[in-house]
Amino acid sequence: IAGPVHVALSAVAGALAGPRVHHLAVQAGADLPFRWSAAVCRRCGEPNGPLSRCRSCGSGIRRPLITSAVTGAVAALVASSVGARWVLIAYLFFVAMTMALFLTDVDHKRIPNRITYPGTPIAAALLFVGSALDGTTGAFARAVLGALAYGAFFLLVFVVARGGFGFGDVKLAVPLGLFCSYLSWAHMLLAGFATAALGGVAALAALVGGAGAKSELPYGPPMIIGAWASIVWGSTLAGVIF
C-alpha cells in the first residue's frame, strides 16, 4: 500500500471502529462485561444498538458519532506520519485503545486496568512484530526503554503529587512512552512537554470555570492528546526545537 491509500484505509478503519470503541469504554467504565457485539447506554446502562437512540432513557447517538469521527481523524493523521509500514497496525490499535481510555477518564476519572492490562501487552506485541517485519527492531528496543522511562517519570509525579494524580495515569504512561519513543527520543520529550502544557491549560480553565484548587481533574486526556500530537507532528517540531 503506497501513497494516500493507507491513510484513507486507516481513516475508514478508525471511523468504523469508533462506535465499538465508545461502547467498550462505556462497559469498562461501568464495570460491565466486555461484549464487542453489544452496546449499552452510557447514561442508564441498558442494552442499546451501536448507533441508535436508547429506548430506555432516550439518550442520542451524538457521542458515538463524535467518537467515530475523532478516531477516524486521528487514525488518518497517525497513518500519514507513520507511513505505510507494518508497525502502522500497532499504531492503529494504540489509537483505538487510547481513545477508549480517553473516554473512561472523562466519564469516570478512571484509567481501567481492564483496558490497560491486556491492551498494553497486545500493543507492544503488535509493535514488536511490526518492527521485525520492517527491520526496525532497534527502534523497538528504544521504545521499551522509553516506556520504562516515561512510566518512571509519571510514577515520580504520582509520589510527589500525593493526590490529584492517579496511579492509572502512571500505567497509561507506559504505552504512551512506548509508541512515542519508538519514533525517537525527541518524540517522547515532546509528548511530555505537550502533556504539561495541555494539563496546565485544563487546570486553568477549570479554575476560571469555578472549580476549586483541589478539584480532581482527569489527567489522562492531556497525556493522550500530547502523545497523539507528538506522533503526528513530532518530526517537524523536533527539527525546529532540537
C-alpha positions in Angstrom: 0.0 0.0 0.0 1.5 3.3 -1.0 0.7 7.0 -1.3 -2.5 8.3 0.4 -4.3 4.9 0.2 -3.0 3.7 3.6 -4.2 7.0 5.1 -7.7 6.6 3.7 -7.9 3.0 4.8 -6.8 3.9 8.3 -9.4 6.7 8.4 -12.1 4.3 7.4 -10.9 1.6 9.9 -10.9 4.2 12.7 -14.3 5.5 11.8 -15.8 2.1 11.7 -14.2 1.1 15.0 -15.2 4.3 16.7 -18.7 3.3 17.9 -17.5 0.0 19.2 -14.6 1.7 21.0 -17.1 4.0 22.5 -19.2 1.2 23.8 -16.2 -0.8 25.1 -15.3 2.3 27.1 -18.8 2.6 28.5 -18.6 -1.1 29.5 -15.2 -0.7 31.1 -16.2 2.5 33.0 -19.4 0.9 34.3 -17.6 -2.4 35.1 -19.9 -4.3 32.8 -18.8 -7.5 30.9 -16.9 -6.8 27.7 -19.1 -7.6 24.6 -17.7 -6.4 21.3 -21.0 -7.2 19.6 -23.2 -5.5 22.1 -23.7 -1.9 23.2 -25.0 -0.2 26.3 -26.3 3.2 27.0 -23.7 5.3 28.9 -26.4 7.1 30.9 -28.6 4.3 32.1 -26.6 1.1 31.3 -29.4 -0.5 29.4 -28.7 -2.6 26.2 -28.6 -0.5 23.1 -27.7 -0.6 19.4 -24.2 0.7 18.5 -25.8 3.7 16.7 -29.3 4.0 17.9 -31.2 6.1 20.4 -31.6 4.4 23.8 -35.1 3.0 24.2 -35.0 3.4 28.0 -33.8 6.9 28.6 -33.8 8.4 25.1 -30.0 9.2 25.0 -29.0 10.0 21.5 -26.1 8.9 19.3 -24.1 12.1 19.2 -21.2 10.9 21.2 -20.7 7.6 19.5 -20.7 9.6 16.2 -18.2 12.1 17.6 -16.0 9.2 18.8 -16.2 7.7 15.3 -15.2 10.9 13.6 -12.3 11.6 16.1 -11.0 8.1 15.9 -11.0 8.1 12.1 -9.3 11.5 12.0 -6.6 10.6 14.5 -6.0 7.3 12.7 -5.6 9.1 9.4 -3.1 11.6 10.9 -1.1 8.9 12.6 -1.0 6.9 9.4 0.2 9.9 7.4 3.0 10.3 10.0 4.0 6.7 10.5 3.7 5.7 6.8 2.8 2.5 5.0 4.7 0.2 7.3 3.8 -2.9 9.3 4.1 -1.0 12.6 1.1 1.1 11.4 -1.2 -1.8 12.5 0.2 -1.4 16.1 -0.3 2.4 15.9 -3.9 2.0 14.9 -4.5 -0.4 17.8 -2.9 2.2 20.0 -5.2 4.9 18.7 -8.3 2.8 19.5 -7.0 1.8 22.9 -6.2 5.4 24.0 -9.5 6.6 22.6 -11.3 4.2 24.9 -9.1 5.3 27.9 -9.8 9.0 27.0 -13.5 8.4 27.3 -13.3 6.4 30.6 -11.2 9.1 32.2 -13.6 11.9 31.1 -16.6 9.9 32.3 -15.3 8.3 35.4 -11.9 9.8 36.1 -10.6 6.3 35.7 -8.0 4.5 33.6 -9.4 1.0 33.9 -7.0 -1.9 34.3 -9.4 -3.9 32.2 -8.2 -1.9 29.2 -4.5 -1.2 30.1 -3.6 -4.7 31.4 -4.5 -6.6 28.2 -4.2 -3.6 25.9 -0.6 -2.6 26.7 1.0 -6.1 26.1 -1.1 -6.6 22.9 0.0 -3.2 21.6 3.7 -4.0 22.5 3.4 -7.4 20.8 2.0 -5.8 17.6 4.7 -3.2 17.6 7.4 -5.8 18.1 6.1 -8.0 15.2 5.7 -4.9 13.0 9.2 -3.7 13.8 10.6 -7.1 13.0 8.8 -7.2 9.6 10.0 -3.6 9.0 13.6 -4.4 10.0 13.5 -1.8 12.8 14.0 -3.9 16.0 16.5 -1.3 17.2 13.7 1.2 17.4 11.6 -1.3 19.3 14.4 -1.7 21.9 14.4 2.1 22.3 10.7 2.0 22.6 10.8 -0.4 25.6 13.4 1.8 27.3 11.2 4.8 26.6 8.1 3.1 28.0 10.0 2.4 31.2 11.4 5.9 31.4 8.1 7.6 30.8 6.4 5.4 33.3 9.1 6.1 35.9 8.7 9.8 35.4 5.0 9.7 36.0 5.5 7.4 38.9 7.7 10.1 40.4 4.9 12.7 39.7 2.4 10.4 41.4 4.6 10.1 44.5 5.4 13.8 44.7 1.8 15.0 43.9 0.2 13.0 46.8 -3.3 13.2 45.3 -4.8 14.7 42.2 -2.8 12.3 40.0 -3.9 8.7 39.9 -1.8 5.6 39.5 -3.9 4.7 36.5 -2.1 7.7 34.8 1.2 6.0 35.6 0.1 2.8 33.9 -1.2 4.9 30.9 2.3 6.5 30.6 3.8 3.1 29.7 2.1 2.6 26.3 2.3 6.3 25.5 6.1 6.2 26.1 6.4 3.0 24.1 4.8 4.4 20.9 6.3 7.9 21.1 9.9 6.7 21.8 9.7 4.1 19.0 9.8 7.1 16.6 12.6 8.9 18.6 13.6 10.1 22.0 12.6 13.6 20.9 9.0 12.4 20.3 8.8 11.2 23.9 10.1 14.5 25.2 7.7 16.5 23.1 4.8 14.3 24.4 5.8 15.2 27.9 6.0 19.0 27.1 2.6 18.8 25.3 1.1 17.0 28.2 2.3 19.6 30.7 1.1 22.4 28.6 -2.3 20.9 28.0 -2.7 19.9 31.6 -1.9 23.4 32.7 -4.4 24.9 30.3 -7.1 22.4 31.5 -6.4 23.2 35.2 -6.5 27.0 34.5 -9.8 26.6 32.6 -11.3 24.6 35.4 -10.3 27.3 38.0 -11.8 30.0 35.8 -14.9 27.9 35.5 -15.3 27.8 39.2 -13.6 24.5 40.2 -11.7 24.5 43.4 -8.0 24.3 43.7 -8.3 20.7 45.0 -10.8 19.6 42.4 -9.9 16.3 40.8 -9.3 16.7 37.1 -8.7 13.8 34.7 -5.1 14.0 33.6 -5.4 11.1 31.1 -6.8 13.2 28.2 -3.9 15.7 28.2 -1.5 12.8 28.3 -3.2 11.1 25.4 -3.6 14.2 23.3 0.0 15.1 24.0 1.1 11.7 22.7 -1.1 11.9 19.6 0.3 15.3 18.8 3.9 14.1 19.3 3.4 11.1 17.0 1.7 13.2 14.3 3.8 16.4 14.4 6.8 15.4 16.4 9.2 15.0 13.5 8.5 18.6 12.3 8.7 20.1 15.8 11.8 18.2 16.7 13.6 19.6 13.7 12.7 23.1 14.9 13.2 22.8 18.6 16.1 20.4 18.8 
